[in-house]
């Protein structure tokens, strides 16, 4: 079962994704700024990844290496 916090995180993630996609369209069509468009789409994609990690659907693929010189 999903708890209240999990549902709120999913809802917040959905709002962030929707906002990023909503801002990407006018940046592309009206401002003709591909860099800004790509930034908004990247935000939406990263939120998707974080949401899947929070759900446990995917695991982190990064590795942190601590090195000392």
N, CA and C atoms as a LAMMPS dump frame, in Angstrom:
ITEM: TIMESTEP
0
ITEM: NUMBER OF ATOMS
207
ITEM: BOX BOUNDS ff ff ff
-5.0000000000000000e+02 5.0000000000000000e+02
-5.0000000000000000e+02 5.0000000000000000e+02
-5.0000000000000000e+02 5.0000000000000000e+02
ITEM: ATOMS id mol type element x y z
1 1 1 N 0.829 -1.187 0
2 1 2 C 0 0 0
3 1 3 C 0.871 1.248 0
4 2 1 N 0.345 2.284 -0.552
5 2 2 C 1.028 3.563 -0.581
6 2 3 C 0.613 4.393 0.622
7 3 1 N 1.589 5.009 1.251
8 3 2 C 1.237 5.879 2.356
9 3 3 C 0.992 7.3 1.835
10 4 1 N 0.567 8.164 2.719
11 4 2 C 0.214 9.534 2.342
12 4 3 C 1.408 10.294 1.79
13 5 1 N 2.581 10.11 2.387
14 5 2 C 3.78 10.815 1.923
15 5 3 C 4.15 10.381 0.508
16 6 1 N 4.058 9.089 0.232
17 6 2 C 4.369 8.575 -1.098
18 6 3 C 3.42 9.143 -2.151
19 7 1 N 2.153 9.215 -1.784
20 7 2 C 1.181 9.784 -2.719
21 7 3 C 1.461 11.257 -2.973
22 8 1 N 1.871 11.981 -1.941
23 8 2 C 2.185 13.4 -2.099
24 8 3 C 3.419 13.578 -2.975
25 9 1 N 4.407 12.727 -2.814
26 9 2 C 5.615 12.806 -3.644
27 9 3 C 5.259 12.555 -5.105
28 10 1 N 4.418 11.572 -5.357
29 10 2 C 3.993 11.292 -6.734
30 10 3 C 3.235 12.471 -7.326
31 11 1 N 2.375 13.067 -6.521
32 11 2 C 1.597 14.211 -6.991
33 11 3 C 2.511 15.395 -7.293
34 12 1 N 3.458 15.662 -6.396
35 12 2 C 4.401 16.765 -6.613
36 12 3 C 5.244 16.532 -7.859
37 13 1 N 5.678 15.292 -8.047
38 13 2 C 6.475 14.967 -9.233
39 13 3 C 5.661 15.177 -10.503
40 14 1 N 4.404 14.778 -10.465
41 14 2 C 3.543 14.967 -11.639
42 14 3 C 3.36 16.448 -11.951
43 15 1 N 3.205 17.259 -10.912
44 15 2 C 3.072 18.709 -11.128
45 15 3 C 4.346 19.299 -11.728
46 16 1 N 5.499 18.86 -11.234
47 16 2 C 6.772 19.348 -11.779
48 16 3 C 6.945 18.939 -13.24
49 17 1 N 6.586 17.704 -13.548
50 17 2 C 6.689 17.235 -14.929
51 17 3 C 5.765 18.034 -15.838
52 18 1 N 4.55 18.221 -15.405
53 18 2 C 3.58 18.975 -16.2
54 18 3 C 4.047 20.411 -16.416
55 19 1 N 4.558 21.029 -15.364
56 19 2 C 5.051 22.4 -15.477
57 19 3 C 6.218 22.491 -16.451
58 20 1 N 7.157 21.569 -16.348
59 20 2 C 8.322 21.596 -17.235
60 20 3 C 7.91 21.412 -18.689
61 21 1 N 7.003 20.472 -18.946
62 21 2 C 6.538 20.268 -20.322
63 21 3 C 5.726 21.458 -20.822
64 22 1 N 4.94 22.051 -19.936
65 22 2 C 4.136 23.213 -20.304
66 22 3 C 5.022 24.392 -20.678
67 23 1 N 6.13 24.57 -19.986
68 23 2 C 7.045 25.669 -20.292
69 23 3 C 7.928 25.365 -21.504
70 24 1 N 8.149 24.093 -21.79
71 24 2 C 8.988 23.734 -22.936
72 24 3 C 8.322 24.094 -24.255
73 25 1 N 7.011 23.933 -24.336
74 25 2 C 6.304 24.197 -25.594
75 25 3 C 6.423 25.655 -26.049
76 26 1 N 6.103 26.647 -25.196
77 26 2 C 6.254 28.035 -25.661
78 26 3 C 7.713 28.438 -25.868
79 27 1 N 8.616 27.835 -25.106
80 27 2 C 10.031 28.144 -25.317
81 27 3 C 10.457 27.723 -26.712
82 28 1 N 9.884 26.642 -27.188
83 28 2 C 10.193 26.148 -28.523
84 28 3 C 9.428 26.918 -29.595
85 29 1 N 8.125 27.065 -29.421
86 29 2 C 7.273 27.63 -30.472
87 29 3 C 7.309 29.15 -30.534
88 30 1 N 7.336 29.813 -29.395
89 30 2 C 7.252 31.275 -29.38
90 30 3 C 8.615 31.943 -29.285
91 31 1 N 9.461 31.421 -28.404
92 31 2 C 10.771 32.045 -28.19
93 31 3 C 11.836 31.508 -29.142
94 32 1 N 11.562 30.363 -29.753
95 32 2 C 12.515 29.713 -30.671
96 32 3 C 13.893 29.566 -30.014
97 33 1 N 13.848 29.096 -28.773
98 33 2 C 15.079 28.928 -27.999
99 33 3 C 15.277 27.443 -27.69
100 34 1 N 16.019 26.74 -28.535
101 34 2 C 16.183 25.295 -28.319
102 34 3 C 16.901 24.958 -27.015
103 35 1 N 17.807 25.827 -26.557
104 35 2 C 18.505 25.557 -25.298
105 35 3 C 17.54 25.576 -24.12
106 36 1 N 16.669 26.57 -24.084
107 36 2 C 15.684 26.66 -23.007
108 36 3 C 14.696 25.499 -23.079
109 37 1 N 14.285 25.163 -24.293
110 37 2 C 13.381 24.028 -24.487
111 37 3 C 14.014 22.754 -23.942
112 38 1 N 15.268 22.52 -24.279
113 38 2 C 15.961 21.318 -23.812
114 38 3 C 16.124 21.31 -22.302
115 39 1 N 16.322 22.474 -21.699
116 39 2 C 16.441 22.528 -20.238
117 39 3 C 15.156 22.078 -19.572
118 40 1 N 14.034 22.589 -20.048
119 40 2 C 12.749 22.197 -19.46
120 40 3 C 12.475 20.714 -19.659
121 41 1 N 12.786 20.207 -20.83
122 41 2 C 12.57 18.777 -21.082
123 41 3 C 13.501 17.918 -20.236
124 42 1 N 14.7 18.403 -19.993
125 42 2 C 15.642 17.694 -19.139
126 42 3 C 15.137 17.649 -17.701
127 43 1 N 14.572 18.751 -17.236
128 43 2 C 13.989 18.778 -15.891
129 43 3 C 12.89 17.72 -15.782
130 44 1 N 12.011 17.674 -16.776
131 44 2 C 10.926 16.685 -16.761
132 44 3 C 11.478 15.263 -16.737
133 45 1 N 12.504 15.01 -17.523
134 45 2 C 13.09 13.669 -17.566
135 45 3 C 13.755 13.304 -16.244
136 46 1 N 14.449 14.257 -15.636
137 46 2 C 15.111 13.974 -14.357
138 46 3 C 14.101 13.739 -13.244
139 47 1 N 13.021 14.481 -13.268
140 47 2 C 11.963 14.255 -12.275
141 47 3 C 11.393 12.848 -12.441
142 48 1 N 11.234 12.419 -13.674
143 48 2 C 10.736 11.065 -13.935
144 48 3 C 11.668 10.018 -13.333
145 49 1 N 12.965 10.197 -13.529
146 49 2 C 13.947 9.25 -12.981
147 49 3 C 13.88 9.248 -11.453
148 50 1 N 13.833 10.435 -10.851
149 50 2 C 13.764 10.505 -9.392
150 50 3 C 12.477 9.877 -8.854
151 51 1 N 11.385 10.065 -9.573
152 51 2 C 10.117 9.472 -9.156
153 51 3 C 10.197 7.947 -9.205
154 52 1 N 10.799 7.412 -10.253
155 52 2 C 10.945 5.957 -10.361
156 52 3 C 11.872 5.41 -9.279
157 53 1 N 12.902 6.16 -8.942
158 53 2 C 13.788 5.72 -7.856
159 53 3 C 13.043 5.706 -6.534
160 54 1 N 12.244 6.737 -6.287
161 54 2 C 11.476 6.804 -5.044
162 54 3 C 10.479 5.661 -4.958
163 55 1 N 9.907 5.267 -6.093
164 55 2 C 8.953 4.159 -6.138
165 55 3 C 9.645 2.804 -6.035
166 56 1 N 10.954 2.779 -6.291
167 56 2 C 11.686 1.517 -6.293
168 56 3 C 11.615 0.804 -7.624
169 57 1 N 11.101 1.481 -8.654
170 57 2 C 10.985 0.88 -9.978
171 57 3 C 12.352 0.685 -10.62
172 58 1 N 13.243 1.657 -10.415
173 58 2 C 14.613 1.542 -10.919
174 58 3 C 15.574 1.832 -9.776
175 59 1 N 16.788 1.36 -9.934
176 59 2 C 17.815 1.614 -8.929
177 59 3 C 18.808 2.626 -9.469
178 60 1 N 19.526 3.238 -8.569
179 60 2 C 20.531 4.217 -8.966
180 60 3 C 21.623 3.54 -9.78
181 61 1 N 22.071 4.224 -10.819
182 61 2 C 23.11 3.646 -11.676
183 61 3 C 24.438 4.378 -11.518
184 62 1 N 24.474 5.392 -10.665
185 62 2 C 25.697 6.148 -10.473
186 62 3 C 26.579 5.468 -9.43
187 63 1 N 27.849 5.742 -9.534
188 63 2 C 28.8 5.258 -8.56
189 63 3 C 29.608 6.446 -8.056
190 64 1 N 29.733 6.558 -6.766
191 64 2 C 30.527 7.634 -6.176
192 64 3 C 31.857 7.032 -5.771
193 65 1 N 32.93 7.648 -6.262
194 65 2 C 34.261 7.178 -5.939
195 65 3 C 34.948 8.252 -5.114
196 66 1 N 35.366 7.886 -3.937
197 66 2 C 36.107 8.796 -3.081
198 66 3 C 37.59 8.488 -3.234
199 67 1 N 38.344 9.476 -3.666
200 67 2 C 39.769 9.285 -3.884
201 67 3 C 40.541 10.341 -3.086
202 68 1 N 41.691 9.948 -2.647
203 68 2 C 42.542 10.879 -1.897
204 68 3 C 43.897 10.927 -2.556
205 69 1 N 44.328 12.163 -2.812
206 69 2 C 45.624 12.313 -3.489
207 69 3 C 46.771 12.312 -2.529
